[in-house]
Every structure is written in C-alpha cells, then in structure tokens.
Amino acid sequence: MDIKQIQDLIRFVSKSGVNEVSIEQKDFKITIKTNEVQPQVIHASIPAQTAPVALPVAPVAAAEPAAPAAADNSKYLTIKSPMIGTFYRSASPDKPLFANVGDEIKTGTVVCIIEAMKLFNEIESEISGRIVKVLVDNASPVEYDQPLFLVEPI
C-alpha cells in the first residue's frame, strides 16, 4: 500500500462510523482505530410543566454582527487538512515555524506537518498568497478537510 491508499482508507474509516479496521497482506499489516466513543442512550423523564413560562425573545439585530465577519473571510482562500492527524507548525520544538502570519507563500511551500500513524507528512500549499490567520493550535488534532490557514491571494 502506498501513502495515498492509506490516506483514502483513513478517510473511508472516519466517514463510515466503524471503530476499527485491520488489513493484512503477505508483507504488510495495518490497523486503523478511531477515537469515537459509541454513544450511550440515557433515558430521563422530564416532569410536566403546570404553567406556561414566558421566555424573552432575542432581538433580530443580534444576528447582524456575524454576517460581516463571514463576509470578511470570503475574500480569503483556505488551506485545508488533507488527512486526519496531529497538526504541527514546525519540524521540532527547537526549529523555526514553517509559516507565520504575514508570510508570503507559493504553491509547493511547506506550511505545516501532520502526524498520522507515526508518519510525519509535510503539507505543501496548493495556493500562493499571504497567510492572514492560523486556524489551528500547534500540536492539536485535526480532521480531514479541516481549515488550517486563511490565505490572502496576491
């Protein structure tokens, strides 16, 4: 199996809801386990209300501030995670960061590393521009297709 097939298998397992998959060939063995916990069904009884309760109604104007924030991000391109794993901004704690806010990047520039199954995968930018925001904290888990960076096209 090559790395592309392994990545496809990881995506399939994460979307299928299966907790564990093992594949064994004559010279290769792989086991993929998800961290998902099976949901537990909890039954609870809720006492019936005897009198109606009046709830305050939120004004419609409260939703308006969220709209400009979304519009601001629409002019930016997003670099997304190509796999599930752990996001790292540098090769090691004592090495410089691959990409900082304000840095200009080109197609093929390494912007981070994602560790998946004890393999460290350099993630290269597929776009050119200036990094505006880093959306993920260092050493935190990321999901497939999760936004990692906002990039302003140049």
C-alpha positions in Angstrom: 0.0 0.0 0.0 1.2 3.5 -0.8 0.6 6.6 1.3 -2.3 7.7 -0.9 -4.1 4.4 -0.4 -3.6 4.7 3.3 -5.0 8.2 3.4 -8.0 7.1 1.4 -8.5 4.2 3.8 -8.3 6.6 6.8 -10.9 8.9 5.2 -13.2 5.9 4.5 -13.0 4.6 8.0 -13.6 8.0 9.6 -16.7 8.6 7.5 -18.1 5.0 7.8 -18.5 5.1 11.6 -16.6 1.9 12.0 -14.3 1.9 15.1 -11.6 -0.4 13.9 -10.3 -1.9 10.6 -7.5 -4.3 10.1 -5.9 -5.3 6.8 -3.2 -7.9 6.4 -1.4 -8.8 3.3 1.6 -11.1 2.9 4.2 -8.4 3.7 2.0 -5.6 5.1 -0.4 -5.2 8.0 -2.3 -2.1 9.0 -4.9 -1.4 11.8 -6.9 1.8 11.9 -8.7 2.7 15.1 -11.0 5.7 15.6 -11.3 7.6 18.8 -15.0 7.8 18.5 -16.9 6.5 21.6 -20.1 4.7 20.9 -23.0 6.9 22.1 -24.8 5.8 25.1 -28.6 6.1 25.3 -29.7 7.7 28.5 -33.3 7.7 29.4 -34.6 10.5 31.6 -38.0 11.7 32.5 -38.9 15.3 32.5 -41.7 16.5 34.8 -44.6 18.1 33.0 -44.9 21.9 33.5 -48.1 23.1 35.2 -47.9 26.7 33.9 -46.6 28.1 30.7 -43.3 30.0 31.0 -42.7 33.2 29.0 -39.2 33.3 27.5 -37.7 36.6 26.4 -37.3 37.0 22.6 -33.9 37.9 21.4 -33.9 40.9 19.0 -33.2 40.1 15.3 -30.4 42.7 15.2 -28.2 40.4 17.3 -27.6 38.2 14.3 -26.3 41.0 12.1 -22.7 41.3 13.6 -22.0 37.7 12.5 -22.7 38.5 8.8 -19.8 41.0 8.3 -17.3 38.6 9.9 -18.3 35.9 7.5 -18.1 38.3 4.6 -14.5 39.3 5.6 -13.3 35.7 5.4 -14.9 35.2 2.0 -12.1 37.0 0.2 -9.5 34.6 1.7 -8.5 31.2 0.4 -8.3 28.3 2.8 -5.6 25.7 3.2 -7.3 22.5 4.5 -6.0 19.4 6.1 -5.6 16.5 3.6 -5.8 13.9 6.4 -6.6 13.2 10.0 -3.8 13.6 12.4 -1.9 15.9 14.7 -1.0 19.4 13.4 2.5 20.8 13.9 3.7 24.2 12.8 7.4 23.2 12.9 9.6 20.1 12.4 10.5 20.1 16.1 10.1 22.4 19.1 13.5 24.0 18.6 13.1 24.5 14.8 11.5 27.7 13.3 7.9 27.6 12.2 7.1 26.7 8.6 4.7 29.6 8.1 3.8 32.6 10.2 1.0 35.2 9.8 2.2 37.7 7.2 4.5 35.3 5.4 4.1 35.1 1.6 3.8 31.5 0.4 3.9 30.0 -3.1 2.5 26.8 -4.4 4.6 23.9 -3.0 5.7 25.8 0.1 5.6 23.5 3.2 3.2 25.2 5.7 3.0 22.5 8.4 3.4 18.9 9.3 0.5 16.5 10.1 1.4 13.3 12.0 -0.7 10.3 11.1 0.0 6.8 12.3 3.6 7.7 13.4 4.3 9.2 10.0 5.1 12.9 9.7 3.6 14.3 6.5 4.8 17.7 5.2 1.8 19.6 4.0 2.5 21.8 1.0 0.4 24.8 -0.1 -1.6 24.4 -3.2 -2.1 28.2 -3.5 0.0 31.3 -3.4 -0.6 34.3 -1.2 0.0 35.8 2.2 -1.0 34.0 5.4 -3.6 36.0 7.2 -4.6 33.6 10.1 -3.5 30.3 11.5 -6.8 28.5 12.4 -5.3 25.6 14.4 -3.2 25.5 17.6 0.2 23.7 17.5 0.1 20.0 18.5 -3.7 19.8 18.3 -5.7 17.1 16.4 -7.2 17.9 13.0 -9.8 16.3 10.9 -9.9 15.6 7.2 -10.7 18.8 5.3 -10.5 21.0 8.4 -9.3 24.6 7.6 -5.8 25.2 8.8 -4.8 28.6 7.3 -6.5 31.6 5.8 -4.5 33.0 2.8 -5.0 36.3 1.1 -4.4 35.8 -2.7 -1.7 38.0 -4.1 
